[in-house]
Structures are given as C-alpha cells and as structure tokens.
C-alpha cells in the first residue's frame, strides 16, 4: 500500500517500483477534481488521465480515495498539534478554534513558519494586530470555493484563520471581513 496526498504520476511510479497494488490518496486521482460533481466524463479522455488509467491497469493498482473522513478524523487535529496549539475549544466538523496566549500576527506567523519548516508564511492584515482566538481551516478550505466554510467558522469569532491554500478571491474576502 502506498499512502500519498495525491495520485500524481510520480506517486504511481513509486507504487509500481515498490510493488504496491493499492494506492491510498487524499485528493482526487483524476483531473480536474471532484468526480462526484462532474456530470460529463470527457475529462477522462484528457492525456494526463489516460496516462494514469494506463498505469493503474497495466500494474494492477487499485486506488482508494479518502478525503473528508481523513480531514475530519485526522488532518485538522494533527495540523493543530504540529502547530503546537492547545486543545481546541471548538470542534465543528473540520474547523477548530484554539484559544492561545495573546500574540501578534507576526509572532504567530513566525511560530507557524518554524513549526512547519516553511520558508514563507503570508500574513493578510496588520502584522502587529494581537490575537487570542485562532481558527483552523486546513488545506483547500482556504480557497474561495470554500468560503461558506469560513462563514461557518466566523460564528465562533476567530481573530485569525490559519489555512493552507489560498487564492486571490479568498484573500480579498479575508481583508473585507
């Protein structure tokens, strides 16, 4: 079994090299994404998807995707733990609110950068703003397609939301709210 975030060509080739016949992934294994939302299956004819299908078939690889359950049961709390946050005061599906000792956004960003071993962390807002209530919106929950999730999280009055991916539209929403 090969466990990966996304069934990329690189991950599939690694599974083949290691003799794996099951690939457990978090994200969709075909592009453009959520197959449950796609009514037209023409995307399966895209070159990249055909390449993946061929590799799966020729090497007897079964793909199992577990997305929302992993977010709910593992990803969010693990992310909070890695960030060194205290036990969540609010757990709402995959959203979390953590109450921390008051710090500036700049200091919080510095801590996140160090704990996550990142070269860069983007701060949207005043770096000297002080916060105590930290909202967690893991991974793609920072994308504009998931703004309803942010609205749900906002009912708990976070003073900052930490997220993974972020697009321009969501960034503008964060500034305006």
Buried (B, 14 or more C-beta within 10 A) or exposed (E): EBBBEEBBEEBBEBBBEEEBEEBBBBBBBBEEEEBEEBEEEEBBEEEEBEEBBEBBEEBEBEBEBEBEEBBEEEBBBEBBEEBEBEEBEBBBEBBBBBBBEEBBBBBBBBBBEEEBEEEEBEBBEEEEBEBEBBBBBBBBBBBBEBBEBBEBBEEBEBBBBBBBEBEEEBBEBBEEE
